């Protein structure tokens, strides 16, 4: 059975991966130089830069650290999580609905 070819990573403007690719390109760094600084295999960086693979969290941390980068929150996106309505507990019986008013 032939080996399955990985699907190439999409170019998503503003994504952390795309920003990282842009920074490496802007600094004129080679995949080899980035890999040496991050102490990882150069083929990992090369395949990441050519969108043949993604980076694991550990590898992403190593590359970002080697480049002197840190993740910071900006106000471009949502700053707080949306409020969710509480979900009813399926064990609790439903509340009785008010019946017609009776006169006594």
N, C-alpha and C positions, 0 to 999 in steps of 0.2 A: 504494500500500500504506500503511495507516495506521501511524503511529508506535507502537512497542511501549511500553506503559506499564510503568514499573518496579514491581517488587513491593515493597510497603512493608516496612520493617525491622521485625523482631519485637521485642517488648519482652522482653528477657532480663535479669531481675533480677541485679544484681552485675556485669554486663558493663561494660567501660570506656565504651562508648557510653552506656549507661543512666546510669552514674554521672555522666558529663559532663552529660547532660540534667538530671539531678537537681540538680547544683551550679549550673547556669545558672538553673534555676527558683528554687532556694533564695535565690540572690542577687538575684532580681527583675530580671534583665537581659533586655533584648529581643534578638532576633536581630540587629537593626541595631547595638546597642551592642557585642555580642560580635564581630561582623564588623569594625566600625571598629577595635576594640582589636587584632584579629588581622590587620588589613589584608587582608581577603579580601572577596569579593562577598557582600553580605547575603543573597542568595537561596540561597546554599550553606548558610548557617547555618539559615535559615528552613526549608528542606526537610529538613535534618538533624533539627531539633527536632520537626518534624511527622512524622518517620519515613518520609519519601518517598525519602530517599537516605542513603547512608553517607558518611563522610568518608574521604578518602585519608589515608595516613600523614603526608604533608607538611602537609595541612590540619589534621589532628588535632594535630600538633605545634604549629602556629601558634596554634590555639585554646587548647590547654593552656598554652602559654607566655604568651599574653595574659591568661589567668586566674590565672597564678602557680601552676600545678599541676605536679606531677611524679609519675611512676609509681614506686611503691615496692612491693617484695615483702612480702607478709604471710604469716602462718602459716595462713591459712584454707585454702589449697590444698595440693597436694603440693609439697614443698620440693626433692625430688630426683627425677631421672628414674628410671623403673624400670629395673632391670638386665635386659638382654636376653641370651639365650643366644647364643653365637657360632653363626653360620650355617656349615654345612659348605661347603667349597670344592668346587664341582661338578667341578673338574679333578682333585682328589685322588682316587685309587682308594679304595674302601671298605676299612676295616681287615678283615683275615681274621678270621673267627669261630673261636674255639677248637674244635678237633675233639675227638672222644672220646679219652680218655686211653688210650695203648697201653702194654702191658707188654712189655718186651724180655727 
